[in-house]
Amino acid sequence: MQGLNLTDSSPSRLIFQKACFIGIGHTSFQVWSSPSLPQNQKKHKRVSYGCNGRGKIKALALNQITSNKVKVKATITVQPTVDTEDLFSPTLFLELASASLDPKTGLEKKTITNYAHKTHLSTEVQYLAEFEVPNDFGEIGAILIENEHHREMFIQDVVLDGFLTGPVNFNCQSWIQPKSLDPVKRVFFANQSYLPSETPEGVKRLREEELQHLRGNGQDERQSHERIYDYDVYNDLGDPDQDCQLQRPVLGGSQHPYPRRCRTGRPRCHKDVLSEQRSSSSNYVPRDERFSEVKQVAYTGKKLYTLMHVIIPWLRSKFEDPENIEFPEFSAIDDLFDEGLRMPPLDDHELISKIVRFIKDNEGQVLRFEPPTPMAKDRFFWLRDEEFGRQTLAGLNPCCIQLVTEWPLKSKLDPSIYGPAESKITTELVEQALRGSHTVAEAIEQKRLFILDYHDLLLPLVEEVRKLEGTTLYGSRALFFLTNKNTLKPLAIELTRPPMDGKPQWKEVYTPSLHSTGFWLWRLAKLHVLAHDSGYHQLVSHWLRTHCATEPYIIAANRQLSAMHPIYRLLNPHFRYTMEINALSRQGLINAGGTIENCFTPGKHSILLSSIAYDKQWQFDLQALPNDLINRGLAIKDPNAPHGLRLTIEDYPYANDGLVLWDALKEWFTEYVNHYYPEPNMVESDTELQAWWEEIRTVGHGDKKDEPWWPVLKTNEDLIEIVTTIAWTASGHHAAVNFGQYAFAGYFPNRPTIARTNMPLEDRSKTNQEWKLFMEKPETTMLKCFPTLIQALTVLVVLEILSTHSPDEQYIGQMAEPAWMEDPKIKPAFEKFKGKLQLLEGLVGERNVDESRMNRHGAGMLPYEFLKPTSGPGVTGQGVPYSISI
């Protein structure tokens, strides 16, 4: 439109000769002016064209240009709702704010206002308003909306049609409260992204005031309709006012370091002033962070409610000692999937699930679970040592196996407290297991010894955990050997009990054996290690590293990055639903007396374990996949290798697929960041960005603010690494440790969540009855160590919920932010990113049928698909959402 001056007061005539479409979604017009037309005849109609979200050209509006004003139509699309109270007041009050200041006064231009009225279009509900915008008003930088209704409304988007340059789009995706509830007008910025220093003068104040509003004042109890983002410690997991046994330590602070959660501002408990009262209904999260209605139904499906309020009470009424109902034989475990459990009559709507089914018969109803995929393929998969080793690389917790670099193995704990530090896994024992193929020195030099090491992390908790009824604990190590086929062969398991109750340290090493006694002891030792790995997976690899660590990133982003900031728009898809799922977890999963405490080995000390792991192990820089692999000895830097890394184990499905996803993310973010920060020092001078990173380090993860490993945010490269790490954590890492939960842990003998009894060899002289039972019926000893019936049912239902994709899931690369699609430089970069993910989709399939990849291909073996980008709804064992959405 160069050469066109609509503010020129001289008589002119606009002649549209030809519309020239440049690229996708861009329109240019050839326009000439003529002074010959009299002022009173200067009215002409024009057609403006644009591109819809599917790339089809459509006419947007036929508008009339007057001498001084342009007629503009505003279309507001809202989420359909029904509320009879509002039938006679269907209006929204709109204000258009100019992006520029008044050149005469240097002040903001007066907004243009009007009311929008409701209209119905098929399945959408829209509100329409018309404005007359002066030609000298300038670009529209923001729109303010006031809700005249008596109910909240979800605004999807606003489109302003009528400008010669095309429509102005506002992607809102937000709830607006009635003005009677929230008198502050909501402001939405156009889809054009701006760094703080580039913000149009006319909307600078709005940008700053919106951030101030989102931060709140740090006071008062938060209400469900609010949009306030603030921090607090985890002081709401216990419930001492209900029962002193439900008191729990505060997580967050020097004593128990922890990330911060969203502040709710509830009153303190009467019996513990350090703890916050628990909510009887729900935990506050900012209104826009809550689940959609579709997601809410998919998340609960009333399954958990039915389990806790119908099935468990019925079981407790049926048995004399309900909390300790054991499986009498292995066939009883299989019956949960084959025959089912006969239940009292229930309404059909009380349980909606493809995994947990009620089947009616002549005698009532039967509760039956769908067999997890590995069990359906091979009922004995869990027995094989090869599968034990394989799952450390391609199972539910593939991010804990590490290379052995020091020998002999030795604890770093204080021997005066925990006993001798030397491991009983000796050189002689390992070389005997290797049968002369390698010495220990050769195996270490060739990078063939690997370990799952929970010894030092768990040992300090053993004494306290053993005071609890129905559980036990050891410090544990499991040693593996890398074969020539790139598979891990288990060599030895060491279990350790520290000095306690006047007894010295006890430790024992177990190895695979063909003799019946050694064979069953090895099975029991594996059971304990798997229970430890299950607890670490759920509390650290899953909860701490993804859910818990990510919440401060979200809070800081909303407090410090404007909605028009390009980095906010880049990361926002990776934050969807996370705060809501975390709040729900605090209500019923990680809370005192919740599912984790009742069903996992550490019991009431479960969440404390995640605090210890955060204190001793968590580093932001090690959340990046390449750094994590290098730190665990699973890769070394090699510029000539794919992804710049040479893997220690070539067939490592989590790393193989994960690095493809990591590289795709990093390439996409590199193009995005370099586009918005084209000059040196722009990252360092971005005030909002620096405030965001500072707040993450010093507040959200403030207990680790002085650690030297925090990245410094000065250059584009720094920013790219930071945002890629955050996005990988929320997408790839979470998908890898979450969506296989029902598959691998649904049949709990494969991954028991709890070990309830000690090894029969421990203090053998005083446990003759246990040893006698083991020698006579080793299967019974194992069944007594397994979870109880109630624990198994609870875990089955919870894991099914956590493994389920909702129908409104947003998979990585499938959905683009509207702002990305409107930028001619960003759109092709995103399309390239999407194409890389489509290649990964096919690559996963190719790798799973490659017979040389024995960790993901074999008879009856579950292929590795957890990092396959897309999925349908339900429990599929594949699909990578943008965010931690479940």
N, C-alpha and C positions, 0 to 999 in steps of 0.2 A: 504493500500500500504506500510505497514511497511516493512523495509528491502530493498526497492528498491531505488537505488541511481543513477539517470540518469546522474549525473554530474561526475560519476566515469570514469576516462580515460582508465581504464583497459579494455581489450577485454571482452565482455560479450555477452551472448545470452539470449533473453527474450522468455520464453516459457509460453504461456497462456493455463492453463489447464482447468479452469472452472470459469465461471462468477457466482458469488453468489449475489443475490438480497436481500438486507436487508431493510425491510420496504418499503415505497413508495418513489420512486425517488432517491434511493441510490444504488450505484453499487460498489461491491468490486471484485477485480480480484486476483487470486492466481498466483504469478509470481516468477519464478526461474531464476537466472542468471548463465551463464556458461562461463568460460574463454576460452573455446576451439575454439570458432569461430574466424577466422582471422578478423583483423580490416576492410579490404576492403570488407568483406561480411556481415558486421553488419547492415543489413537493413531488417526490418520485418514490415509487415502490422498488424494492430490491429483494432478491432471493439469496439467502445465505446457505451454503452447503457445508456439511461436515461428515464425519465418519463415526458410525456407531462402534460398540465394543467388539463386533464380529467382523469389522473391516468392510461393511457394506456402506455405500454412499447413500445418504438420506437427506431430504430437504428438512431444514430445522424450523424455519419460520419465514413468513412473508410479512415484512414489517414496513412501516411507513416512516420515512425520515422527514421531519419538519425542519423549519429554519434553524431551530435552536435545540431540539430534543430528539431523542430516539426512543421509540416505544419498545420496551423490553418485557418479555414474559418470563416469569419465574415458575418453574415446575418443581415441586417438592414431593419426592417419593417417600412414603412412610410404610412401615410394617403394618399390615392390616390387623386391627383389633376391634372388638365389639364392646361398647360401653353406652348403655342407654342414657346415662346421666349426661352425656355430651351430645345428644342428638340435636340439640337446639343451639349449640355454640361451637360450630365446626370451623374455627378460625385459628390461624397463626399470624402473629405480627412480625413483619420482616423489615429489616433495615439494610440498605446497601451502603457500604463504606468504600470511599475512594482510596485507591492506593497512593494518591498524590496529595500534597498539601495545597492550600489555596495560595497561589503565587502572590497575591496582594497582601494577605495578612500573615502568611507563613504558618497558619494554623490548619488543623484538620478541617476538611470540608464538611458541611452539614450533611448528615446521612439522608438518603431518600427512603421514605417509608410507605408501607401499604399493608393491607391485610390479605392473607391467602385463604381461599375457600376450598372446601373439599369437593372432589369429584371422584368417581369410580371408573376405573378402566380395567376390565377383566379381573385378574387376580391381584392387581396392584391398587393401592389407594394413593391418590395424588391430591396435592393442594396447588392451586393456581393463583398467581397474583400478577398484576401488570404495573409497570412503572414507566414513567417518562423521565429519561435520563438526559440531562443537558449534555450537549456535545463537548463542553469543556470540563465535564466531571472527571474524565480520565478513566483508567482501568479500574474495575471492581476488585479490590483487594481482599474484602471480607464481607460476610453476610451475618447479621445478628438476628436471632430468632427468639421470639417470646411465645411460650405455649399458653394459649387462652383457654385450654380445656381444663377439665377437672382430673385428668389422668395423665400419666406419663406417655410419651410417644417416642417411637424409635424412628429417627430420621435416617434414611438410607443415603440419599443424595439430593442435591439441588442443582438445577441447570438453568442458567440465564441465557435466553435466546433473543437475538435481535441486533447484536452488534455486528458491524461490518467485518470485524476480524474473526467472527465465529462465536460459538457459545463459550460461556465461562462455566466451568464445572467445579463443584464442591463435593468431594467424597466425605460424607459425614459419619455414617455408621455409629450413631450415638443416640443415647436416650436423652430426651429433654423433659424436665419435670415441669408441672404446672407452675405458673408464676406465683400462685398462692403458696407453694411449697419452696420454691427457689426463685427469688425476685431478680437474680442476676441473669441478664440476657446471655444466651449462648452465642458464642462467636465461632464461626467456621471460616477457614481460610481457603482460597482457591487452590487448585491442585498444583499450581506452580510452586516449586520448592525454592527456599531462600536460606542462605546462611545468615546469621544475625547481622553481620556488617552490610549485607546486601538487601535487608528488609526495606521495602518501599516505605517512605516516610509516613504515609497516611495510615499505616497499620502497625507502626512500631509500638505505640502505646497498647494497642489491643494484644499484640504478641506478648508483651511483658505482663499485662494484667491477667491474661489467661493462665500463664504459668504461676503467678502469685495465687490465683484462685485454687489451682490444683494442689498447691503445697499446703494449704490450710494454715491454721495458727498453732497446731500442735496441742490443742486443748479440746475438751469436751468429748463426749462419746459420739462416735460416728454413726450416722443413720443410713439405712439401706439405700436411700435415693441419692446419696452424696457421691461426689467424684474426687474425694480428697486422698492423696497419696502421701503416706508418712510411714515412719519406721517404729518398730518396737522389738523387744527381745521375745523369745519364745517362753513366755511366762503363763501360758493358758493351756498347757497340756495336762496339768493335774487338776484335781477337784477336791481340795482338802475340806471344803465346807460340807460336802456330801459324806466323805469318809476320810479319816486321817491316813488310811492306807493308800489313798489315791493322791497324796501329796508328791510332787515331783520337783526336782531342782530346776531353777531358771537357766535356760540355755541362752547364752549371750553375755559376754563379760569376761573378765580375766580368769575366773574360776572355771567356767565351762564355755570356751569360745564357740561362737556360732554365727552364721549369717543372720541378718535381720528379716523380720516378717512385716506385713502390713499392720500398721497400728489401728486398733479398734477403739481404744479409749474406754473400755468397760471398767466398772468399779473393781477395786481390789477385794480379794477374799477376806472374810472375817477372821479365819483361822490362820491365814498366812498373808501378810501384807505385801509380800514380794510377788504373789501370784494374782493373776487377773481372773475374775469370775468367768465361768464358762457360759456360753449362750445356750439356751434351751431350744433355740430354733436354728440359727445359722450364724456363721462368722461374717463380719462385715468385709466386703471387698468393694472397691469403687464400682459404681453401677455398670459402667461399660465393660468391666472385666467378667461379668457374670455369663453363665451359659445361655445360649439361645434356648427357646422352648424345645426345639428338635433335639438339641444336645442333652437337655435336662432329662427328657424322657429316655433317651438312649443310655444315659449314664446309670440311672437307677433301674428303670424297667421294673421297679418294685421288687427286684430280686433280693437285694440286701435286706430290705425291710421284711420280706417274707421269711428269709433265713433267720433273722434275729428275733422276730416277734411271733413267728408261727412254728418253724421247724425246731429250732433250739429249745424253746419252752416245752414243746411236745416231747422231745427226747428226754429232757430233764424230768418230766413227769412220769416217763415210762420206766426209767432206771433208778435204782436205789442210790448209786453213786455216779451221777451223770457226767461229771467232769472227767472221770477216769474210765470211760467206756472204751475198752481196747478191742482191736480187731482180733478175734479168736484164731484166725487162720488167714493165709494169703488169699484164699478164694473169696473171703468176705470183702477184701479190698476191691477185687475184680467185680464183685456183685454190685458195687455202686454204679458201674458202667454197664453191666450185663443185665442183672435182675432188677436193680433199683431198691429203694427203701420204701416200704409201705407206710403211707401217711394218712392223717385224717382228711376229710373232704375239704377242699379249698376252691374258692371261686377261680374261674379260668383267668381272670384279669390280674390275679395277684402275682403271677410269675410269667413274665414274657421273655423267653430266651430260646435260642437254638441249642445252647449248651446244656442248660438245666431245664429238664422237661418234666411236667406232670402228665402221666399217662393213665387214663381212666380204664378200669376194668370192672368186672362184676362185683368185686369186693371193695371198691373205693378208688383210691388213687395211689400211684407209685411215683416216687421221686427218682429220676434217673439222669445220670450225667452222660454227656456225649464223650466217648473215649478220645483223649488227646491224640493228635496225629501220630506221634511216634509209637504209642501203644497200639493204635489201630494197624500200623504197618508191621510192628514186631513186638509182641507182648513181652518178650524177654530182653528188650533192648537195654534196660537199666542194669542188667546183671553183668554185662561185659566190661572188662577193664579198658578195652579199647574205646568204648563209648565214654567212659569216665574221662579218659585223656582227651578225646575228641571234643567234648563239650567245654573244655577249658579254652578252646580256640574257636568253636563254632556254636556254642550253646548260649545259655541265658546270661552268663557273666564272663564274657571273653576278654575282659579288660583288667584281669588281676594276675594272670600267669606272668612270671618274670624269669629272666635268665639268672642262673647261679654264676656269680663272678668271684666269690670268696669261698675258700675251703680251709678248714672244716667249718660247718655251719655253727654259728654261735649267737646266742642271745645278747642283746644290748641292754637288757634290764639289769638292775642292781642285784648281784648274786646274794648279797646279805639279806635281801627280802624275798627273792623269788627262787633261790637255790642255784646250783651250779649252772653256768651259762652254756657249757659245751653240749652239743647235740649228741644223741646216741646213734644217729645215722652216721656210721663210721665209714672210712675208706674201704675197709675189708668187706663190710656188708654190701656196699654199692657194687664193688668189683665182683663180688660173688653173684649178685643179681645180673650183672652184665655178662657173666660167664666167659670172661676172657676176651671179649670183643674190644673192650677199651679199658684203659686205666682211668681213674678219676681225673688225673691230670690231663690225659688226652681228651676226655669228654668235655672238660671245662675249656681247654684250648680250642676245641672244635665247636664250641657253643652248642653242646648237646644236652646239658643238664638244666632243667627248669624246675620252678618251685611255686606252689601255692603256699604262701607263708602268712598264717594268722597267729603265729606263736606270741610275739611280743605285744600285739594289739589286744589279744583276748586274755592272756595270762593274768593281768592285774584285776580282771573282773571275775575270775573263777570263784573266789571265796564268797563274794556277795551273791553271785548267781546261784551257787549251790545251797544258799539258805532258803531259796524259793522252793515251793513244792512243785513236783512234776517236771523238773528240768535239771540239767547239769551242764557242765562246760569244761573244756580243756583249752590249753594253748595247743595249736596244731601246725604241722608242716606236712606237705605232700610233695614228694620228689618224683620227677618224670625224666625219661630219657627220649631224646629225639631220634627216631629211627631213620633209616635211609629212605623210607617212603613218606617222610615228612609227617608222621604221626607221633603222638606222645604215648610212651609206654610207662605206666605207673611202676615205680620201683619200691617205694617205701612210704609209710605214714608214721609220723611221730606224734604221740599225744602226751601232754605234760600237765600235771597238777602241781601248783606251787606248795611250799610248806604251809600247812594249815591244821588247826585243831590238834596241835601237838605232834603232827606227823611230818616227816621230812618230805622233800620234793619227791614226786613219783613221775617217772616217764617211761614210756615203752615204745618200741618200734615194731611195726607190723609190715609184713611183706606178702605178696601173692604166694599162695601155697596150693599144692595139689592134695595135701593131707587134709582130712575133714576138719580137724581142730583148727589148724592154721587157716584153712579156707574160710571158716565161719568167723574167726577173729578178724581176718582181713575185711570181710564184709561189714562187720560192726564198726571197724575203724573207718572205713569209707563212709558209713552212715554219719559218723560224727563230723568228719571233714565236710561232707555235703551239707550238713546242717549249719556248720560255720560259714560255708560259702553262700548258702541261701540267706543267712542273716546279713552277711556283709553286702551281698548283692542288693537286697531290699533296702537296707539302711544307709549304704554308702554309695555304691555304684549307681543305684537308681534314685533314691530320695535325696541324698545330700548333693551328689554331683550334678544332678539335673534340676529337680524341683526346687530344692532349698536354695542352692547357690544362684539360681536364675532370678528369683523373686526380687532381690535388690537391684538387678539390672533394670527390671521393669519399673520399679518405683522411681529410681533415679531418672530414667528416660522421661517419664511423665512429669516429673518435677522440674527438670532442667532443660529438656529439649522441646522446643515448640513443635506443634503438630505440622508446621510448615518446614521444619528442619529436614534436610534430605536424609540424615542418618536416622532420625526418628522413623521416617517413612520406609527406610531400608529394613530396620529391625522390627518394626511393629508386627508384621505377620508372624514373627518368631516368638511373640509374647502372648498369642491368643489363648485364652482360657486358663493360663497357668496359675494366676492368682486364685481363681475360683477352685480349681482342683486342689491346690495347696490348703485352702481354707477348709474344704471338705475333709481332707486328710487329717487336719488337726481336730476335726470333730469326731471321727470314728475309726481312724486307722492308726495314727501314731500317738494318740492320747493315752492317758492312764486308763488301764482297763480296756483298751481298744484291741483291734484285731492283731496288730503286731505284737503287743505285749502278751496276749493270750496264746499266740500260736507259734512264736519264734523263740529259739533257744535262750537269748539273753533275758527274756521275760520283762519285768518292770525296768530293767536297765537297758532296754533296747535302744531308745532314742539317745541315751547317754553315750552309747557306743558310737553313734554317728558324730557326736560332739568331740569325742576323743580322736576319731579319724580326721575330723576337720582340723583339729589342733595339730596333729602330728603329720598329716599326709597331704592335705589339700593345698594346692597352689594354682593360681589362675593360669599361669603360663603352661602348666602341665595338663590343662584341660584341652589344649590343642592336640589333635590326634597325632601328628608327627612327633611332637615333643613327648607325648605320653609313651609312644612306642619306643623312642630312643631312651627315655628314662628307665623303662622296664627291660632294656636290653633286647628288645624285639626288632630293632632296626638300627642302622647306622646311616649317616649322611653319605650319599654317593651321587654326585651330579650326573653320572652316566646311567643311573638306574631309573626306572619309572617312578614318577613322583619325587625324584631326588632322594629316594631312600632305598637301601638294600635290606630286605627283610631277613631276619635271622631264621625264621621258619617260612619258607616260600609259600606253602599252602596254609595260609592263616586267613580264613574267610572274613572275619571281622575287619582285619587290616586291608585285605585285598579289595573288598568292596568299599570300605570306609574311606580309603585314600582317594578313590575315584570321586566320591561325593565331596570330600574335602577340597580337592583340586577344583572341582566345578564351582563350588561356593567361593573359593578364593579368587578365581578368575573373574567371576561375575562381580564380586565386591571390589576387585581391583579397578575394573573399568568404571564402576559406579563412583568410587571415591575419587579417582583421578579426574573424572568429569567435573565434579563439584569443587575440587580443590586443585585447580590447574597450576597454581603458583606456589613456590616455596614459602614456608612459614604460615600458610593459610590455616593449616590444622592447629598450629600452636596459638594462633590469634583468634580462633573461634571460641568466643566466651562461653556459649552454651555447651559446646562439646567438652571443653575443659572442666566446666562445673559438673557435668555429668560424670566424667571419669573420676574426678576428685571425690565426688559424693559416693560413688561405688566403693572406692578404696578406703575412705576414711569414716564412712557411716554404714553403708550397706554391708560391707565386710570389714567393719572398723576394728574388730578384734585382731586383724592381721595387717593393719594399716602401716606398720613399720617394717614389714618384711621386704627384703631386698629384691625379691623376684618379680615384683609388680612391674609390668611394662611401663615405660615412660611414653606419654602421648605427645610427640612432637612432629612426626613426619607422616606422610601418607602411608608408608610401610607400617608404621606403628598402628595406625588406625585400622588398616586392612587386617592385620593379624588379630587385633582385639575383636573386631566385629565378626570375623570368620570363626574365632573361638566361641563366641557367644552363640552364633547361629548353629554351629556344629553341635554344641552341647544340647541345644533345644530340639534339634532335628535328628541328625544321625545317631549321636550317642544315646539319646533317650529312646529312639526307635529300637536300637540294638539290644537294650536291656529291658525293654518293656513289653513289646508285642509278642514275645515268645513265652510269656509267663504261663499261660494255660498249656501250651504245647509241651514244655519241658517240666513244669512243676505240677501240672494238673494230676498226673499219676505220681503221687508223692513218694513212692519208694525210689524214684529216680532222683528227686531233690527234696528230701524231708526238710521241713522248716524247723523242726525241733528234734533234739535227741534227749529223751526223758530219763534214761538210766545210765549209770557208769559202765565202763568196760568190766566184764566179769573177772578179769585178771587183777584189777586194782584192789589192793589190800586183801589179797586172796585168802589169807589166813582167817580173816574175820567175816568173810562173805561166802562161807561154804555153801549156803543154800543157793546163792546166785550161780556159783560155779557148778554146783550139782545140776541145777536146772539147765544151764547152758550145755553141759555134757550130755544130758538126757534129751533135751528138746531145744536145740540151738535156734530153730525157727521161732519158738515162743519167746526166747530172749530178745530176738530182733523185733518181734511184734510189740513187745513191751516198751522197746526203745522208740518205736515209731510214734507219730502223732496219734492222739485219740480220735474217736469217731467225730466228736464235735469239732475238734481242731481241723480235721481233714475236710469236713463239710464247709466250715467257715472259709478256709483257704481256697477251696475249689470255687466257691461263688465269688469271692473277692478277686481271685486271679482271672476268672472269666470276665468280670467287669473291667478290670484294668487292661485286659488284652483286646478289648473291643473297640473297633473304629466306629464312630457315629456317622449317620448319613450325611451330616454337614461337614465332615472332615475336609480340611484344606491341605492337600498334599504338596510337598515342596516342588516348586516350578510349575504347578498347574494353574495357580491363581496369581495374577499380577496386580499390584497396586495401581489404581487409575493414573496416579501421577507418573508412574514409570512409562505407561503407554502413551502419554501425551508429550513426552520428551523425545525428539527425533534421535538423540544420541543414546538414551537409556533403553528405549524399546528394543533395538537390535541386540544390545548387550544381554537383555533378559531373554530374548528369543534364542540366543546362542546358548545361554545357561540351560534353558528348557531342553534344547537339543542334546546337550551333554547328558542330561538326566535320562532322556529317552535311550541314549546309547547304553547307559548303565543298566537300564531295564533289560535290554537284550543281552548285555554282558553277563548279568547274573544268571540268566537262563543257560547261556553257553557254558559257564563255569560249572554249573550244577550237573551237567551231563558229561563232563570231562572225566573219564575214568582215572586219569592220573591224579586228580584232586581227591584223595581218599578221605579228606576231612569234610567233604560235602557231597560225595557220591558213593553209593554202595547199596547193597541189598537191604531193603527195609529201612534205609537211612533217611532221616528228615533233611531235605536240601536246605542250604542256607539262603534264606530270602528276606531276612529282617531288614536289609538295607535296599531292597527293591523299592524304588520310589513310590509307586502307586498301589492302590488296593481298592477293593470294594468295601462296603460296610460289614461289620461283624468281626468275628475272630478268624483272621485270615493268615496270621503269621508273616505278614509282609506289609509294606507301605510305610513311608516316612512322612509324617505330617510336618509342616513348617515348625510347629510349636509343641510344647509339652501340654497336650490337650486332654490327657487322661492320666 
